[in-house]
Amino acid sequence: MILIGQFDSPFVRRVGIALELYGLPFEHRPWSVFGNVAEIRPFNPLVRVPTLVLDDGDVLIESHAILDYLDSLVPVDARLFPTAEPARHRAIKVAALATGLADKAVSLFYEKRLHTETSAIWIDRCRAQIGAVLAVLEAERAGIATTWWFSDRLGHADIAVACALRFVGEAHPGLIDWSAFPALTAHAAACEALPAFHRIAQPFIPPS
């Protein structure tokens, strides 16, 4: 398999970490959606990452869809999303909040970086959405006694949250007062200390 995209993207990184944890071999092509449009477009006409090229040449896009496929390649008891309800839909919800948080952080960065005239309304909206999601995730994580979000085993939800938090911190330094989110800060630190997170990582590179 070939994973396209840079690991400073929280979406690409969560896929890379899952591949690493699952022990699934892959080739990494760290192409940028700004600098490598011509290379990405033949695989994904949206020119978005992550894009995963399967061994048979088929292509998967969007991180959740890719992870759903990867889960099908491993035994049920090894899958990083719970397989039983209600834990399954609750984990999917946390992961969706995390990726939504990351998406808003991307939108905020593009608004401030790529537009000569920025929209104060859009910036305020993105900031409000980021703050609201962080508050919800903080409250939930603070009320959990297990090592990880849904059990004592790391899962996709844990990975998604950690990847999103790192991206927000690196793309928007000073935006968030992290002392207000101690449970999330501790969660991210525990994830980032794991070997897979060390191997699948890249400092944020702003698009030029």
N, C-alpha and C positions, 0 to 999 in steps of 0.2 A: 504494500500500500504506500501511497505517497500523500503526505500531509502538506498542504500549501498554506503558507501564511507565517507571519512572524510571531514569536512567542511573547512579544509585548502586548499583543491582543489577548484580552482575557478569554475570548471565545476560542481562539486557536490553542491557547495554553491549556484550557480545561480538557480539550481533546487530546493534546499531547501527553498530559499527565495520565489520562485514562489509558491511553495506549501503553505508556510506560508501566503502569500498575498492572495491567492485564498481561504484560509480557508479549505484546503483539508487535512484531518487527515492522518498521516503517522507514521510509526515506523522507527526510524533511527538506522541503524547498522553501526557504525563508523569503518568499516574494512579498513585495509591498503592493498594496492596491493603488498606490500612487506611482511608484517607480517601475512596476512590472506589469502594467496593464496588458501589454501585448502577450506576455507569457501566460497570464491567468485566464484571459478571455476564452481561449480554445477549450478550456476545461469548465469554465463557469461564465456564462454570458453576463451575469450580474457583476462580475469582477468583485466578488466579495470573498472574505475568508472567515472561517476555515472552509477549505475545499478538500475533500478526501477522494483520491483516485484509487479505486479498488484494483485488485490484481487482474480482474477480467476487463479492465478498462472503463467500467461504469463509474459514475461520479456521484458523490453525495455532497450536499451543501447544508449549511446551518448546523450549529453545534449540537442542538438537541437531537436532530434527526441522525446525525453521525453517531452520537453516543447510543441511541436506540439500536442502531445497527451493530455497534461494537459489543453491546450487551448480549446480542444474539450469538456471538462467537464464543462466549465463555459459559461454563456451567452456571446453572441457576443460582447456586449458593455463593458464587463468586461475583455476581453482578453488583454494581455499585449503586444502583437504585433498588430500594426494597421491592420485592415481588408481590407482597401481600398488602391488601388494604386494611386499615386506612393509611398505613405508613407510606405506601407508594405515592398516592396523590399528594400527601403532605410534603414529601421530599421533592416532588416535581414542582410544587408551589414555591418552596424556598429557592430552588434552582432558578425558577422563572423570575422571581423577585430579584435575585442576584444578577441575572443576565439583563434584566430590564434596567437595573441600577447602572450596570456597565454601559448599556446602550445610551442612557441619558448622559452619562459622563462623556461618551464619544460625541454626542450631539452638542454638548456644551463646549467641548474642545474645538470642534469644527466651527461653531458659531463665532468663537472668540479669535480663532487662528486664521480662518480662511476668508472671512468676510471683512471688507473694508469698513462697512457700516454695520454694526451689530444691532440686534433687536433686544432691547432691555426686557421686553415682555417675555421673549423666548428664554433669555438667560435666567430670569427670575423663575420661570416655570420649571426649567431643568433643575435649578438649585433646589426648589421646593420639592420636586419629585425625588431627588437624591436624598434629601434630608428625611423625607417621610419614609422611604424604604429603609434607610439606616435605622430609624427609630423602631420600625416594626421588627426588623431582624434582630436588633439589640434586645428588645423585650423578650422575644422568643428564645434566643440563645441563652440569655441570663436565667431562664426558667428551666433549663435542661441540665440534668445531673450526669448524663452519660458522657463519655470521653468525646464522642462526636455527636453530630446533630440528632441522629436517629438511633444510634446504637454505640457499641464500643468498637465499631469498625468504620473506617473512613468511607464516605460515599460521595456520589456525584454532587449532592447539595453542598457538602462541606467544601469540595473543590471549587465549585462555582462561586461561592461566597468569598473564599480566599483570593481567587483570581480577580474578582471584581474589586475587592478592597485594595489590592495592590495597584490595580490600574488607576483607581480614583486618586490614590495617594500620589502616584507618580505623574499622572497627567494634570492634576490640579493641586499642586503643593500649596498648603495653607488654606484650602477651601474648607476642610473639615477639622473641627476640634476633636481629635480622636480620644481625648480624655473623657469625652461624653459618651463614649461607646466602649467601655472596658471589656465587655464580654466578646464583642466582635474583634477587638484588638487582640485579645488572648487567643481567640479561635484562629485568626490569621497567622499569628506567630507560631502556633502549634503546627499548622499546615506547612508553613514556609520552612520549618525545621526538618521536614521529611526529605529523604534523599531524592525522591521523584520530583519534588518542587525545586530542588537545587539544579537537577539535570535539565528540567524543562523550564527555562527562565531566560529572560532577556530584559535589560533595562529599557525603559520607554524611549523610543526614538520618534520625535515629532516629525510629521511629514514635511518635506521641503517643497 
